Amino acid sequence: MDGLGQPTNSQLYKSLTFKEKWDFLKPELKQLYLEEKEGKISLKEIMNIMKTNWGFDANESQYKYQFRVKWGWKKSISSSKKVRIVERGQQRAAGGKPTVVIYKGRQVDPKKLRRFIKEIFREVGPLVPVSHDRLKSPSRQLSTTHILPHDNTIIKSLLSAPADSFSPSAMTISTPSDVGIRTPQTYDPGTPNQDPPSPLTVDFKKKTAIDRASLFVRGDHAEFIKSMTKMERETTITWLHQFWLYAFKTAKHWGRGPRTWSADALGFARTQSPTPIQSPADSGLMGASSSQKTQFTPNWRPPDLCRWSIHVRFTNYEGVASPSPFEDTDPNDESTRTIWPEALRDLPYEDRLVQNLASNDFTNLQPDKLPIATRYVAQAAQCSPEQMLKESLGFAIMSGNEELVHELAEKTTQMKIDLSDMYPLHMAATYLHGAKTCCNILDDILELFPPEIRMHPDEHGHTVLDNLMQVVLRAHSNCSPGDVDDTLKEQQRFLGEEIDICGRWEADSDCYCNLLATGNSRVPLTWKHKFCHTSAQAITHCIRNLENRGLSLDQPSGLFSKYCSNCGKKLQLMPLHALICVAWLLATAGCEEEDLFGILACVLSLIANGGNPCETADISTGALFGQECSTACDHWEMRPSDFAETLATSFREELPKVTRIGWAILHYVLRRAEQENDLQPPWADYYKVSSRFTEDEKILIKGGELPLDEFEELSGYFRACSQDCTRPFGKDRYLGHLCAAVQTELLNYRRLNPGDPWISRHFNMEILLKDLENDSAITIGYLEQSMMRPYCVCGRFQLTDYKVTIREDCAKYYFTNLDDYHLT
């Protein structure tokens, strides 16, 4: 010790009491314990030195009491201080700065801090998601518990965060007074190509990534977003979108084609630099910066022609073995995809998501380059099978894979998973695949899930019918969500815009992915067209299925609701009134050549399935158009026909002729249905077959042998379609024919070339309007040429025993043009 500890006044030392000797030896003890060899001398070594040099004999407990309790000496930094130091180091690492820690005037060995961080890593168990209803975030659109949300709520939040709203390095994280944080003298922020980050800096970043994974899994999206820089947010958006697209693509092709969609198969080349893109589910509140936009190729547009689906009755057939060369499947060529054999169905879809989340095979982003510890997210998913099953069902619905929806829905039922906060029926309406499955998925959910899942409005107060109306506006107009609901004004796009109801694009289509790569997520109006037959067929079939499954179609709508500024009354529309508002928006903000034929089909379908044309709603046209009178109430009760007439006076000659013709027909239909329903109560029971005919007569009806009554015979109708037919059109001699003709048109005609008319030559809207104005016989081609099979006065065809009318029910002979299987 080079003379260290030699007595300078041995006589004085020997005269001291034991307690006083501690104070006498304090300077030397401090040097040995805290300063000599950076405090690495052990306590036992110090005890030996003091006993040898001074004859000071104290036990270990006495030393510890004197050092720690009496003098407050601590060789190691307390855990609470280390936590503060690590937090400050994480902040500096996020800003790209290395860190040197000074504790009580001396530099702390980085290895000690690294050991502390590694202890934290070991203590981190599986991250457990929490229910969204336990979090207070007003921006969340769905209250479903999510790990990796199918609705991409987190991506919407990431995109809506202003680019300069936050910087983690700008936060003030205080450290204890005896702790100093320094930057190494050798570090120069202006010097490029500096040495790689130190191991301590790397550990700081790992700790930050784990913290973010915890926030992400818990659903604390606000704090999750605040913890990242703009560049980190962009990287996270890209990774989340790539997983979303992987899950969507896997669900879409589940059971047929590739079993695993790798980054290469998804188009995310490993050698390619990831481009920050917007998600299909974002709200579009933050456009991509010029640095992240890629060149938009104008001819990357969807095809002009709709696709369509054809309902057929199930036919028994003898199965034939499918080709077996599964390994030859080309992910880019759907014609090479074969149905999976049972041997390849060993891993369920939800487990495949977890597996790929853990492997990160779906992305070209390396896990160590991500600002979030994805391994912990994968662990959370693995520990939450029920939540992953809900997410999986969401992806199945969005992708339009009916078989997968069936499979997952049955699992959720068996496991008694609560889906009420997921709104699966609303989701099926929002992501309606008119050209693939038409109404089938919505009907499957109606059949598979209990009434409490089906009946209640969603968190916005929207009914399932409301969601169908939003689909119409999303696909065929330039409207925004705020046009239909004031509470959605901040949203720039409708949910589900990545799925075209007409089948012209989906979330994984080249044209849509190219649109996202430009920094845009809202589908431009130039991609859209008028409310077409494919869309109208899907919407009307859904309306029929809702009624078939016992859902009331006369619930108040959650769309277009207003409040009177004078009396405060809520002005809420009924379904037919809301549908008129949709027609108005199509007429004023829709596409070229909009003739409102699709709206006509929806109105007839809604009335035929329980919509009440006599129901009134308190309406203020001023409030609807933003011109409300603030000094007096300007709302009054209106029936649907009155509302349509009131709106008609506001445009007169301003709209194209085809649109005005469609609106006039719509008004006539509503007025005639209203007049007939006003007459219904006294004789409605008479028109119920169950009370109108005896049991013997019902047998004759079934055999087609009972003569028609005078009205049916004179009007050209067949007979009541069922024992419970309520004749929603009464004795009107137009509406039943019109309803049947509209169905026949939807089931038998599509445009096959871009220049073809939107409606076939067998249905002329202008001639129909003249017939209605003149109160003369309808001269629709389907009627004049006897092209339709027999049908009831309610417009339902005699042969219809399927859930909806199919082509063979309505067509007396073959005249369809839908057998172009490239578009079917």
C-alpha angles and dihedrals in degrees: 000000000000094000093317111152098020111148115257096184109017094168091056092046093052092051093056125098119241091260093049092049089065091060092044092053096039097102093052093042090052092051092049097042102039110016113026110094088353091297095301096128108110123236092246091055090052091049090053093048093051093046092049098044101033107017086239108158116190129144127241095260091054091051092049092048092050095044100042107026104030101032100022094229115162119178092192126051114251118253092244090055092046090054090054091047092050091049090052090046091051090052093050092046089053087056092048096252125135117225137224116188122211117195119188091340099312132092117257117232106249089219090067092055091045090053089051092050091048089052087055090050090053092049094053106102127187111315110239120208118230127216115267091232087069090060126074107221116139093193096064112111099196126035093212118128107250136186095175101003118225087207089054095227090160093053090051089053092047092051094045093054108101112247093240098034096107145007119190091213090057093063118105111234111177124214129204117278093250093052122083126192117207140173115235112259090232093060116101114179091200095057115094124217095027123172116292117269115285119253089253092054090048090052091048089055092047090052090051091050091053092047089053092048088054092051091046095050092045089053094241092142096162093060091039091058094043091057094063138075121231091262092049090051090053091050091049091049090053093049093047092047092050091053091046091052091046091052092045094048093046091050093045094054098031109140094018131062127355116015094204126039108205126192089263093050089049091051097253099127114207092225093048121097107243113249116215106240138176121254128244088241101046122117093233094235095135119044121209116270118248090254093059100042118104127209111281114222106215094208091058090097130131117264116273096233126078122234120221144199128227122211115221133180117252112265125198112235140165110258122234123205114260122234112275108211093106093155091065092066114131109212090210096050116065091189090070094054117109132189112269117252115235091255090067095051095076097113116059119229094249091052090048089058091052092046094052092043088058095045095042088214091141095068139059089215114102114233093232090055094054121099090225129061098242092183089069091047089054090049090052090051091050091051093050107059095159093054093046088051089055091048090048092052088052092053091046091054093046093048093050096234101152095185092052091047089055092049096048095040090056090051093051089050093049091048091045092231115178108239098169093107091050096060094211093180092053088047091052089052092048094049096043113166100202093172097046114031100359106195097341100103092047090050091047090055090047089054099041103044130063123253094260089064092049108039111052124084119247125256091281092054091252121146123217088257088055090056090052089053090051089053089057092053093042092054102037110030145044093246126132128214091258089063090067102032127025091210090064098054093115091059114090097193140032121253112259097030089136089069117067111209089214092057097244095124141004134190092276097044116122093236093053095044088050089051090053091049089061090060093256126117103169114091109239121239089242089070093056135076139190123302094285136198096260091054094043092050092052093047095047092046090052090051089052092049093049089056093043090056094050102259114145113239092195099073116125113267123245092211127095092010116164138176125229107243090209105047099013094233117155109241105210125177129222119231097267091048090050090049089054089054089052089051089051092053091047089051095048104028102021133102132287117283093023104166099170092236088133091053090049089055091049094048092050091046093048093050092044090053102047108292109141114227090191096056113115129215130194103246136180111191088191091058091046091054097037094254101107120159109241097196100055141015112270100180128103140170113277135177117222093260091050090050092050091049092049092052091046091062090061097063108027105156098358097093128066116275095249090055093049090049090051092049092050091051090049090053093049092050093050092047094049092046090049092051092050094047090051086061096044106088098068095051107019092107090054090063095053106100090211091068098026099061136042121239090259090051091050088058089052090049090054090051092047094241103115114098118242121253118251096265094048092047095048094044097049097243125139108222140284107313095220142000091264100045106140094190097234090193093050113204095331108142093208111043101061090050091045092050092050092046092050091052091049091051093051093048098047112033139062135153110264096184130036093247096050119113118263092231126044124248089254093070118050115182095195093053090046091055091052090051090052093046093048094040088231131141115292111257099197111149093233088061100037093050095042092237096149133078119237117293141179127257086257089062095252115135122240095234096049107121095139121090089263134015113277130198096263091055095060109029115082090197138002113289104130124125095199097101095098097118093192086071100033 
